[in-house]
Amino acid sequence: MPLAFLRGIPRKLLQVQPSINLRSRAFMDLKVLVSLLNDFASLSLAESWDNVGLLVEPSPPHVVSTLFLTNDLTEEVMEEALQERAGLILSYHPPIFKPLKRITWQTWKERLVIRALENRVGVYSPHTAYDAAPHGVNTWLAKALGACTTIPLHPSAAPNYPTKGCYRIEFSSCSAEAVLSRLREMPGVSLLTTVPARVDGAEQVQVSLNCTQSALLQVMALLSQSSPVYEKTEIISLQKPLLRDTGMGRLCTLGEAVAVSVLTERVKSHLGVPHVRLALGAGKTLESEVKVVALCAGSGTSILQGTEADLYLTGEMSHHDVLDAVARGITVILCEHSNSERGFLLELQQLLAVHLENKVQVIVSKRDRDPLRVV
């Protein structure tokens, strides 16, 4: 009998294990997954200097069953991601920031790109898009303070709002039809509305229109041909509306004032670190009360600068910026750059599992860590 040799093999070894049935594993096309990640936090929220989005893309088609989260993509973390069979690495900090002139085995960042491509692993970085998002890194960091209300220090403008270089022009006229007919034919003029109005006791038409910067001179030249209209013209430079709860940094007002020492312990507990660096503001002690905190994950100097608060909380600041804050009576807590961010990954894991409807496995690196140690 051809299959007689199977009789000598233990029955349990012949059973197909469901855990290794690849057809039962959830997966997602890379392009679909990246689109969903972009929906989770729009890349338009990122700072202009940043390098965000899909940084390394394997040749299509490429499917992902495991999304691997890390704060920093080092060679050690890359090895872990490969062991976990990750299809996409989400690295909060972009491993490619400055342009690479060559891809060789000479530098560690070049080696990361080589290993990712050789093993068909994508690399995606959200960085400052997650800083600004209302459910992002800075909102997570604010939870270290206890009960508080928060607002962005630098609110983000609404993305894809077509107001850059746009102007609103408003004027009233009792004989506007001739002007309106020419305005309707002008390129760069839009949102033309007319409303009957009474101005100085006379029946007139209130006109409101938007125009581009290039069309502005043409519109004003046309209106100047009618002195009464031109003299009553108002020009408004349009700005993008600001988004609520979205932007860089956070200004936090605690429900109840607490001592510096208490707040320091809360921060250490939330971040899971044994120590932080503390600079007391001029005239302040560990028992001084804190009511208002300005914070920024990572390097907070440019975001916190000039903000009035009792305390600054960030990952790192330059020596002279700390001196400036202290001289103004502001206490500073520094917890190292990535320590102020890394803990967010565990919360992100839960958020993405829901956002992606558990269609891919989301895991957090165990080897990712701050490079600095106290010795």
Secondary structure as GFF3:
##gff-version 3
##sequence-region A 1 375
A	DSSP	three_ten_helix	4	8	.	.	.	ID=ss1
A	DSSP	alpha_helix	11	14	.	.	.	ID=ss2
A	DSSP	three_ten_helix	18	20	.	.	.	ID=ss3
A	DSSP	three_ten_helix	22	24	.	.	.	ID=ss4
A	DSSP	beta_strand	28	29	.	.	.	ID=ss5
A	DSSP	alpha_helix	30	40	.	.	.	ID=ss6
A	DSSP	three_ten_helix	43	45	.	.	.	ID=ss7
A	DSSP	beta_strand	53	56	.	.	.	ID=ss8
A	DSSP	beta_strand	63	64	.	.	.	ID=ss9
A	DSSP	beta_strand	66	70	.	.	.	ID=ss10
A	DSSP	alpha_helix	75	83	.	.	.	ID=ss11
A	DSSP	beta_strand	88	91	.	.	.	ID=ss12
A	DSSP	alpha_helix	108	118	.	.	.	ID=ss13
A	DSSP	beta_strand	122	125	.	.	.	ID=ss14
A	DSSP	alpha_helix	128	132	.	.	.	ID=ss15
A	DSSP	alpha_helix	137	142	.	.	.	ID=ss16
A	DSSP	three_ten_helix	143	145	.	.	.	ID=ss17
A	DSSP	beta_strand	148	157	.	.	.	ID=ss18
A	DSSP	beta_strand	166	173	.	.	.	ID=ss19
A	DSSP	alpha_helix	177	184	.	.	.	ID=ss20
A	DSSP	beta_strand	189	199	.	.	.	ID=ss21
A	DSSP	beta_strand	202	212	.	.	.	ID=ss22
A	DSSP	alpha_helix	213	223	.	.	.	ID=ss23
A	DSSP	alpha_helix	227	231	.	.	.	ID=ss24
A	DSSP	beta_strand	234	237	.	.	.	ID=ss25
A	DSSP	beta_strand	242	259	.	.	.	ID=ss26
A	DSSP	alpha_helix	260	271	.	.	.	ID=ss27
A	DSSP	beta_strand	277	279	.	.	.	ID=ss28
A	DSSP	beta_strand	289	299	.	.	.	ID=ss29
A	DSSP	alpha_helix	301	304	.	.	.	ID=ss30
A	DSSP	beta_strand	311	316	.	.	.	ID=ss31
A	DSSP	alpha_helix	319	327	.	.	.	ID=ss32
A	DSSP	beta_strand	331	334	.	.	.	ID=ss33
A	DSSP	three_ten_helix	338	340	.	.	.	ID=ss34
A	DSSP	alpha_helix	344	355	.	.	.	ID=ss35
A	DSSP	beta_strand	361	364	.	.	.	ID=ss36
###
